[in-house]
Amino acid sequence: MKNIEAIIREDRLDAVRRALEEVGINGMTITEVFGRGQQRGAGAQISSKRANFIPKLRLDVVCHDQDYQIAVQAIIRAARTGKIGDGKIFIWNVDEAIRIRTGETGEPVV
């Protein structure tokens, strides 16, 4: 199993969700985050507590190994604007998954 963590623009969420659903990926978690990349938050209009940090969304998707490349391509296609700040994608292996309700483990949980 793979975990895909994508940091995306807030306004691209609906497009990314639809793109993932079109390729059969329905499960995802969204978190509001603040961050900065190479632009170091240039142009950020945030309170002084978060100066130079830009609001983004963190999208987490856990999928089967054979599906992750399709999911990544869907995210890229839907999230890309071609401008600085489009985001990043990080991928790592998931060793185990457990469904809390049933105690079921492994790939069927995803």
LUMMARGU-353591 format. One record per residue: residue number from 1; residue in one letter; chain; x, y, z of N, C-alpha, C, CB in turn. Coordinates in steps of 0.001 Angstrom, whole numbers, plus 500000, padded with zeros to 6 digits. Glycine has a CB too. Example, Ala and Ser with C-alpha at 12.3 -4.5 7.8 and 13.67 -1.06 7.14 Angstrom:
2
+--------+------+------+--------+--------+--------+--------+--------+--------+--------+--------+--------+--------+--------+--------+
! vodren ! seza ! zati !   n.c1 !   n.c2 !   n.c3 !  ca.c1 !  ca.c2 !  ca.c3 !   c.c1 !   c.c2 !   c.c3 !  cb.c1 !  cb.c2 !  cb.c3 !
+--------+------+------+--------+--------+--------+--------+--------+--------+--------+--------+--------+--------+--------+--------+
!      1 !    a !    A ! 513190 ! 494310 ! 507800 ! 512300 ! 495500 ! 507800 ! 513200 ! 496700 ! 507800 ! 511308 ! 495527 ! 509046 !
!      2 !    s !    A ! 512850 ! 497750 ! 507080 ! 513670 ! 498940 ! 507140 ! 512900 ! 500030 ! 507870 ! 514084 ! 499402 ! 505725 !
+--------+------+------+--------+--------+--------+--------+--------+--------+--------+--------+--------+--------+--------+--------+
This chain:
110
+--------+------+------+--------+--------+--------+--------+--------+--------+--------+--------+--------+--------+--------+--------+
! vodren ! seza ! zati !   n.c1 !   n.c2 !   n.c3 !  ca.c1 !  ca.c2 !  ca.c3 !   c.c1 !   c.c2 !   c.c3 !  cb.c1 !  cb.c2 !  cb.c3 !
+--------+------+------+--------+--------+--------+--------+--------+--------+--------+--------+--------+--------+--------+--------+
!      1 !    m !    A ! 500841 ! 498828 ! 500000 ! 500000 ! 500000 ! 500000 ! 500887 ! 501237 ! 500000 ! 499043 ! 499997 ! 501212 !
!      2 !    k !    A ! 500359 ! 502327 ! 499466 ! 501082 ! 503594 ! 499410 ! 500248 ! 504686 ! 500057 ! 501430 ! 503967 ! 497953 !
!      3 !    n !    A ! 500919 ! 505617 ! 500710 ! 500288 ! 506839 ! 501188 ! 500762 ! 507967 ! 500288 ! 500628 ! 507122 ! 502699 !
!      4 !    i !    A ! 499818 ! 508687 ! 499718 ! 500118 ! 509846 ! 498892 ! 499721 ! 511067 ! 499697 ! 499371 ! 509793 ! 497505 !
!      5 !    e !    A ! 500681 ! 511933 ! 499951 ! 500419 ! 513203 ! 500629 ! 500636 ! 514302 ! 499603 ! 501347 ! 513401 ! 501897 !
!      6 !    a !    A ! 499591 ! 515041 ! 499308 ! 499687 ! 516123 ! 498334 ! 499354 ! 517441 ! 499020 ! 498741 ! 515875 ! 497125 !
!      7 !    i !    A ! 500229 ! 518411 ! 498852 ! 499979 ! 519767 ! 499336 ! 499509 ! 520547 ! 498108 ! 501282 ! 520427 ! 500018 !
!      8 !    i !    A ! 498267 ! 521042 ! 498170 ! 497675 ! 521681 ! 496994 ! 497082 ! 523044 ! 497345 ! 496596 ! 520781 ! 496386 !
!      9 !    r !    A ! 496795 ! 523814 ! 496323 ! 496096 ! 525087 ! 496490 ! 494666 ! 524798 ! 496957 ! 496097 ! 525915 ! 495154 !
!     10 !    e !    A ! 494157 ! 525671 ! 497819 ! 492791 ! 525483 ! 498333 ! 491757 ! 525462 ! 497217 ! 492446 ! 526587 ! 499325 !
!     11 !    d !    A ! 491949 ! 526298 ! 496222 ! 490950 ! 526405 ! 495160 ! 490976 ! 525250 ! 494159 ! 491146 ! 527690 ! 494426 !
!     12 !    r !    A ! 491899 ! 524312 ! 494323 ! 491990 ! 523167 ! 493414 ! 491375 ! 521903 ! 494013 ! 493444 ! 522907 ! 493054 !
!     13 !    l !    A ! 490846 ! 521988 ! 495235 ! 490335 ! 520800 ! 495920 ! 489239 ! 520091 ! 495136 ! 489811 ! 521179 ! 497282 !
!     14 !    d !    A ! 488228 ! 520807 ! 494689 ! 487126 ! 520150 ! 493979 ! 487607 ! 519455 ! 492714 ! 486044 ! 521164 ! 493629 !
!     15 !    a !    A ! 488498 ! 520096 ! 491975 ! 489028 ! 519491 ! 490756 ! 489828 ! 518229 ! 491069 ! 489904 ! 520495 ! 490001 !
!     16 !    v !    A ! 490622 ! 518272 ! 492132 ! 491421 ! 517102 ! 492521 ! 490510 ! 515974 ! 492994 ! 492433 ! 517474 ! 493631 !
!     17 !    r !    A ! 489512 ! 516301 ! 493808 ! 488566 ! 515273 ! 494278 ! 487880 ! 514592 ! 493106 ! 487511 ! 515892 ! 495214 !
!     18 !    r !    A ! 487390 ! 515386 ! 492157 ! 486717 ! 514808 ! 490978 ! 487675 ! 513942 ! 490163 ! 486137 ! 515927 ! 490088 !
!     19 !    a !    A ! 488903 ! 514404 ! 489979 ! 489891 ! 513643 ! 489203 ! 490186 ! 512302 ! 489864 ! 491193 ! 514450 ! 489046 !
!     20 !    l !    A ! 490307 ! 512289 ! 491184 ! 490548 ! 511031 ! 491896 ! 489339 ! 510105 ! 491791 ! 490877 ! 511305 ! 493375 !
!     21 !    e !    A ! 488143 ! 510651 ! 491943 ! 486944 ! 509820 ! 491827 ! 486822 ! 509222 ! 490432 ! 485695 ! 510639 ! 492156 !
!     22 !    e !    A ! 487219 ! 509967 ! 489405 ! 487155 ! 509469 ! 488027 ! 488051 ! 508251 ! 487808 ! 487549 ! 510572 ! 487058 !
!     23 !    v !    A ! 489146 ! 508148 ! 488588 ! 490035 ! 506988 ! 488452 ! 489773 ! 505941 ! 489530 ! 491493 ! 507432 ! 488512 !
!     24 !    g !    A ! 488646 ! 506090 ! 490252 ! 488237 ! 505071 ! 491209 ! 488779 ! 505222 ! 492612 ! 488628 ! 503774 ! 490709 !
!     25 !    i !    A ! 489367 ! 506370 ! 492928 ! 489879 ! 506621 ! 494274 ! 488870 ! 507512 ! 494993 ! 491309 ! 507287 ! 494238 !
!     26 !    n !    A ! 488207 ! 506982 ! 496012 ! 487177 ! 507732 ! 496723 ! 487592 ! 508144 ! 498128 ! 485924 ! 506919 ! 496797 !
!     27 !    g !    A ! 488454 ! 507370 ! 498778 ! 488847 ! 507666 ! 500150 ! 489973 ! 508674 ! 500204 ! 489259 ! 506402 ! 500863 !
!     28 !    m !    A ! 489773 ! 509728 ! 500986 ! 490809 ! 510742 ! 501145 ! 490549 ! 511529 ! 502411 ! 490863 ! 511681 ! 499922 !
!     29 !    t !    A ! 491593 ! 512162 ! 502918 ! 491496 ! 513014 ! 504089 ! 492081 ! 514369 ! 503718 ! 492233 ! 512387 ! 505322 !
!     30 !    i !    A ! 491404 ! 515438 ! 504147 ! 491851 ! 516797 ! 503861 ! 492157 ! 517506 ! 505179 ! 490779 ! 517580 ! 503043 !
!     31 !    t !    A ! 493273 ! 518211 ! 505213 ! 493661 ! 519000 ! 506376 ! 494062 ! 520393 ! 505902 ! 494827 ! 518315 ! 507163 !
!     32 !    e !    A ! 493582 ! 521432 ! 506603 ! 494027 ! 522789 ! 506299 ! 495399 ! 522988 ! 506928 ! 493005 ! 523858 ! 506818 !
!     33 !    v !    A ! 496353 ! 523463 ! 506139 ! 497718 ! 523664 ! 506610 ! 498225 ! 525024 ! 506141 ! 498648 ! 522533 ! 506108 !
!     34 !    f !    A ! 499328 ! 525459 ! 506711 ! 500031 ! 526650 ! 506271 ! 501460 ! 526241 ! 505985 ! 499961 ! 527797 ! 507336 !
!     35 !    g !    A ! 502023 ! 526754 ! 504914 ! 503387 ! 526385 ! 504591 ! 504026 ! 527360 ! 503631 ! 503427 ! 525005 ! 504014 !
!     36 !    r !    A ! 505251 ! 527021 ! 503279 ! 505963 ! 527812 ! 502294 ! 507006 ! 526933 ! 501634 ! 506612 ! 529062 ! 502937 !
!     37 !    g !    A ! 507285 ! 527249 ! 500410 ! 508267 ! 526490 ! 499649 ! 509397 ! 527395 ! 499223 ! 507624 ! 525826 ! 498429 !
!     38 !    q !    A ! 509855 ! 527215 ! 497999 ! 510980 ! 527995 ! 497501 ! 510686 ! 529490 ! 497466 ! 511361 ! 527522 ! 496123 !
!     39 !    q !    A ! 509410 ! 529851 ! 497310 ! 509047 ! 531263 ! 497264 ! 509075 ! 531905 ! 498640 ! 507675 ! 531429 ! 496652 !
!     40 !    r !    A ! 509261 ! 531101 ! 499693 ! 509345 ! 531554 ! 501082 ! 508161 ! 532411 ! 501497 ! 510616 ! 532326 ! 501292 !
!     41 !    g !    A ! 506985 ! 532083 ! 500963 ! 505773 ! 532779 ! 501364 ! 505624 ! 534149 ! 500748 ! 505736 ! 532903 ! 502832 !
!     42 !    a !    A ! 506397 ! 534454 ! 499715 ! 506315 ! 535769 ! 499077 ! 504877 ! 536028 ! 498631 ! 507290 ! 535863 ! 497866 !
!     43 !    g !    A ! 504374 ! 537200 ! 498975 ! 503026 ! 537565 ! 498587 ! 501959 ! 537069 ! 499549 ! 502744 ! 537044 ! 497230 !
!     44 !    a !    A ! 502366 ! 536416 ! 500634 ! 501392 ! 535889 ! 501594 ! 500678 ! 537035 ! 502297 ! 502083 ! 534971 ! 502629 !
!     45 !    q !    A ! 499377 ! 536901 ! 502451 ! 498554 ! 537907 ! 503122 ! 497993 ! 537275 ! 504400 ! 497394 ! 538426 ! 502180 !
!     46 !    i !    A ! 498856 ! 536904 ! 505304 ! 498479 ! 536156 ! 506499 ! 498774 ! 537003 ! 507741 ! 499237 ! 534794 ! 506564 !
!     47 !    s !    A ! 498076 ! 536711 ! 508838 ! 498311 ! 537433 ! 510091 ! 499770 ! 537313 ! 510510 ! 497392 ! 536901 ! 511206 !
!     48 !    s !    A ! 500213 ! 538200 ! 511378 ! 501620 ! 538226 ! 511776 ! 502082 ! 536914 ! 512395 ! 501857 ! 539350 ! 512750 !
!     49 !    k !    A ! 501175 ! 536190 ! 513052 ! 501543 ! 534909 ! 513663 ! 501999 ! 533906 ! 512605 ! 500359 ! 534334 ! 514457 !
!     50 !    r !    A ! 501427 ! 534004 ! 511411 ! 501769 ! 533076 ! 510331 ! 502382 ! 533814 ! 509150 ! 500529 ! 532300 ! 509877 !
!     51 !    a !    A ! 503080 ! 534895 ! 509440 ! 503681 ! 535699 ! 508379 ! 504550 ! 534826 ! 507486 ! 504511 ! 536853 ! 508972 !
!     52 !    n !    A ! 504465 ! 535075 ! 506215 ! 505232 ! 534361 ! 505195 ! 504851 ! 532887 ! 505051 ! 506690 ! 534461 ! 505512 !
!     53 !    f !    A ! 503674 ! 532514 ! 505538 ! 503150 ! 531176 ! 505315 ! 501853 ! 531297 ! 504535 ! 502930 ! 530419 ! 506658 !
!     54 !    i !    A ! 501659 ! 530403 ! 503603 ! 500519 ! 530453 ! 502700 ! 499548 ! 529338 ! 503052 ! 500973 ! 530340 ! 501228 !
!     55 !    p !    A ! 498234 ! 529621 ! 503094 ! 497278 ! 528556 ! 503362 ! 497225 ! 527568 ! 502202 ! 495889 ! 529139 ! 503625 !
!     56 !    k !    A ! 497274 ! 526305 ! 502537 ! 497213 ! 525215 ! 501559 ! 496314 ! 524127 ! 502132 ! 498649 ! 524651 ! 501225 !
!     57 !    l !    A ! 496077 ! 523108 ! 501348 ! 495386 ! 521915 ! 501818 ! 496325 ! 520730 ! 501684 ! 494069 ! 521675 ! 501028 !
!     58 !    r !    A ! 496263 ! 519870 ! 502681 ! 497011 ! 518612 ! 502632 ! 495995 ! 517516 ! 502359 ! 497816 ! 518343 ! 503973 !
!     59 !    l !    A ! 496213 ! 516798 ! 501283 ! 495355 ! 515698 ! 500870 ! 496114 ! 514406 ! 501110 ! 494923 ! 515835 ! 499373 !
!     60 !    d !    A ! 495518 ! 513491 ! 501874 ! 496124 ! 512177 ! 502109 ! 495248 ! 511112 ! 501478 ! 496312 ! 511905 ! 503630 !
!     61 !    v !    A ! 495877 ! 510262 ! 500691 ! 495189 ! 509151 ! 500031 ! 496024 ! 507900 ! 500256 ! 494974 ! 509428 ! 498492 !
!     62 !    v !    A ! 495413 ! 506859 ! 500791 ! 496085 ! 505562 ! 500902 ! 495443 ! 504653 ! 499866 ! 495972 ! 504952 ! 502366 !
!     63 !    c !    A ! 496291 ! 504040 ! 499039 ! 495762 ! 503202 ! 497966 ! 496656 ! 501975 ! 497769 ! 495651 ! 504009 ! 496648 !
!     64 !    h !    A ! 496178 ! 501059 ! 496969 ! 496939 ! 499861 ! 496639 ! 498139 ! 500235 ! 495782 ! 496052 ! 498829 ! 495911 !
!     65 !    d !    A ! 499202 ! 499443 ! 495887 ! 500431 ! 499724 ! 495136 ! 500164 ! 499916 ! 493650 ! 501432 ! 498598 ! 495331 !
!     66 !    q !    A ! 499279 ! 499100 ! 493079 ! 499049 ! 499167 ! 491636 ! 498254 ! 500411 ! 491228 ! 498318 ! 497919 ! 491171 !
!     67 !    d !    A ! 497669 ! 501135 ! 492187 ! 496840 ! 502299 ! 491872 ! 497528 ! 503639 ! 492108 ! 495591 ! 502248 ! 492679 !
!     68 !    y !    A ! 498661 ! 503660 ! 492788 ! 499188 ! 504947 ! 493230 ! 499647 ! 505836 ! 492082 ! 500329 ! 504726 ! 494173 !
!     69 !    q !    A ! 500215 ! 505265 ! 491031 ! 500674 ! 506109 ! 489924 ! 499504 ! 506768 ! 489198 ! 501500 ! 505283 ! 488936 !
!     70 !    i !    A ! 498408 ! 506055 ! 489064 ! 497204 ! 506625 ! 488454 ! 496670 ! 507756 ! 489332 ! 496114 ! 505531 ! 488249 !
!     71 !    a !    A ! 496676 ! 507547 ! 490646 ! 496200 ! 508571 ! 491580 ! 497098 ! 509806 ! 491525 ! 496149 ! 508012 ! 493019 !
!     72 !    v !    A ! 498406 ! 509594 ! 491507 ! 499342 ! 510717 ! 491452 ! 499138 ! 511524 ! 490174 ! 500795 ! 510215 ! 491538 !
!     73 !    q !    A ! 498989 ! 510854 ! 489048 ! 498778 ! 511557 ! 487782 ! 497465 ! 512347 ! 487797 ! 498779 ! 510559 ! 486614 !
!     74 !    a !    A ! 496434 ! 511798 ! 488410 ! 495153 ! 512511 ! 488521 ! 495320 ! 513771 ! 489362 ! 494067 ! 511597 ! 489138 !
!     75 !    i !    A ! 496055 ! 513671 ! 490464 ! 496293 ! 514840 ! 491310 ! 497067 ! 515901 ! 490550 ! 497050 ! 514444 ! 492583 !
!     76 !    i !    A ! 498125 ! 515509 ! 489887 ! 498937 ! 516468 ! 489131 ! 498093 ! 517159 ! 488068 ! 500144 ! 515764 ! 488478 !
!     77 !    r !    A ! 497356 ! 516371 ! 487317 ! 496530 ! 516920 ! 486228 ! 495533 ! 517954 ! 486764 ! 495773 ! 515783 ! 485498 !
!     78 !    a !    A ! 494913 ! 517668 ! 487900 ! 493869 ! 518544 ! 488430 ! 494415 ! 519705 ! 489255 ! 492917 ! 517743 ! 489270 !
!     79 !    a !    A ! 495567 ! 519547 ! 489882 ! 496096 ! 520575 ! 490780 ! 496992 ! 521580 ! 490074 ! 496860 ! 519928 ! 491899 !
!     80 !    r !    A ! 497535 ! 521231 ! 488933 ! 498527 ! 522082 ! 488257 ! 497876 ! 523315 ! 487634 ! 499265 ! 521283 ! 487173 !
!     81 !    t !    A ! 498427 ! 524483 ! 488001 ! 498035 ! 525732 ! 487353 ! 499173 ! 526278 ! 486502 ! 497612 ! 526771 ! 488397 !
!     82 !    g !    A ! 500378 ! 525757 ! 486749 ! 501555 ! 526250 ! 486044 ! 502214 ! 527438 ! 486729 ! 501181 ! 526628 ! 484649 !
!     83 !    k !    A ! 501718 ! 527799 ! 487902 ! 502265 ! 528935 ! 488642 ! 503008 ! 528445 ! 489880 ! 501143 ! 529919 ! 489041 !
!     84 !    i !    A ! 503900 ! 529277 ! 490376 ! 504610 ! 528964 ! 491617 ! 503572 ! 528740 ! 492714 ! 505614 ! 530113 ! 492010 !
!     85 !    g !    A ! 503799 ! 527704 ! 493520 ! 502897 ! 527428 ! 494637 ! 501853 ! 526368 ! 494340 ! 502211 ! 528680 ! 495043 !
!     86 !    d !    A ! 501993 ! 525652 ! 493216 ! 501037 ! 524592 ! 492898 ! 501075 ! 523463 ! 493920 ! 501313 ! 524039 ! 491513 !
!     87 !    g !    A ! 502197 ! 523272 ! 494600 ! 502269 ! 522275 ! 495660 ! 503301 ! 521203 ! 495419 ! 500949 ! 521641 ! 495838 !
!     88 !    k !    A ! 503205 ! 520171 ! 496243 ! 504145 ! 519040 ! 496199 ! 503385 ! 517763 ! 496501 ! 505322 ! 519235 ! 497213 !
!     89 !    i !    A ! 503986 ! 516647 ! 496079 ! 503439 ! 515328 ! 496384 ! 504551 ! 514489 ! 496993 ! 502846 ! 514642 ! 495107 !
!     90 !    f !    A ! 504232 ! 513812 ! 498094 ! 505161 ! 512905 ! 498755 ! 504495 ! 511535 ! 498823 ! 505557 ! 513424 ! 500187 !
!     91 !    i !    A ! 505277 ! 510490 ! 498604 ! 504740 ! 509126 ! 498578 ! 505616 ! 508244 ! 499460 ! 504676 ! 508564 ! 497113 !
!     92 !    w !    A ! 504974 ! 507427 ! 500283 ! 505725 ! 506444 ! 501049 ! 504901 ! 505185 ! 501222 ! 506134 ! 507009 ! 502412 !
!     93 !    n !    A ! 505594 ! 504132 ! 501618 ! 504946 ! 502839 ! 501829 ! 504159 ! 502823 ! 503137 ! 505988 ! 501715 ! 501830 !
!     94 !    v !    A ! 503038 ! 502125 ! 503111 ! 502236 ! 501902 ! 504308 ! 502430 ! 500439 ! 504694 ! 500705 ! 502250 ! 504070 !
!     95 !    d !    A ! 502938 ! 500203 ! 505888 ! 503213 ! 498838 ! 506339 ! 501957 ! 498092 ! 506763 ! 504190 ! 498863 ! 507485 !
!     96 !    e !    A ! 501003 ! 498805 ! 507325 ! 499808 ! 498159 ! 507848 ! 498656 ! 499144 ! 507870 ! 500062 ! 497596 ! 509255 !
!     97 !    a !    A ! 497459 ! 498623 ! 507726 ! 496234 ! 499419 ! 507856 ! 495243 ! 498592 ! 508671 ! 495635 ! 499811 ! 506440 !
!     98 !    i !    A ! 494515 ! 499264 ! 509556 ! 493566 ! 498579 ! 510431 ! 492243 ! 499340 ! 510411 ! 494122 ! 498464 ! 511888 !
!     99 !    r !    A ! 491161 ! 498644 ! 510134 ! 489825 ! 499245 ! 510220 ! 489394 ! 499142 ! 511683 ! 488782 ! 498524 ! 509247 !
!    100 !    i !    A ! 489215 ! 500269 ! 512314 ! 488907 ! 500303 ! 513742 ! 487609 ! 499571 ! 514049 ! 488820 ! 501743 ! 514231 !
!    101 !    r !    A ! 486582 ! 499792 ! 513257 ! 485257 ! 499214 ! 513531 ! 485293 ! 497695 ! 513614 ! 484271 ! 499636 ! 512457 !
!    102 !    t !    A ! 486036 ! 497032 ! 512703 ! 486004 ! 495569 ! 512630 ! 487288 ! 494892 ! 513090 ! 485713 ! 495151 ! 511232 !
!    103 !    g !    A ! 488366 ! 495658 ! 513148 ! 489665 ! 495066 ! 513469 ! 490329 ! 494443 ! 512256 ! 489507 ! 494024 ! 514550 !
!    104 !    e !    A ! 489673 ! 494484 ! 511104 ! 490229 ! 493951 ! 509862 ! 491555 ! 494663 ! 509551 ! 489215 ! 494121 ! 508682 !
!    105 !    t !    A ! 492510 ! 493909 ! 508981 ! 493821 ! 494489 ! 508690 ! 494225 ! 494225 ! 507239 ! 494883 ! 493921 ! 509646 !
!    106 !    g !    A ! 495242 ! 494963 ! 506823 ! 495847 ! 494724 ! 505517 ! 495177 ! 495449 ! 504362 ! 495840 ! 493279 ! 505237 !
!    107 !    e !    A ! 495453 ! 494978 ! 503166 ! 494997 ! 495612 ! 501932 ! 493474 ! 495762 ! 501810 ! 495499 ! 494828 ! 500775 !
!    108 !    p !    A ! 492671 ! 494818 ! 502319 ! 491211 ! 495007 ! 502195 ! 490703 ! 496268 ! 502890 ! 490488 ! 493803 ! 502765 !
!    109 !    v !    A ! 491440 ! 496776 ! 503862 ! 491026 ! 497970 ! 504587 ! 491024 ! 499195 ! 503677 ! 491942 ! 498207 ! 505785 !
!    110 !    v !    A ! 491947 ! 499211 ! 502735 ! 492077 ! 500355 ! 501827 ! 490954 ! 500268 ! 500839 ! 493461 ! 500382 ! 501102 !
+--------+------+------+--------+--------+--------+--------+--------+--------+--------+--------+--------+--------+--------+--------+
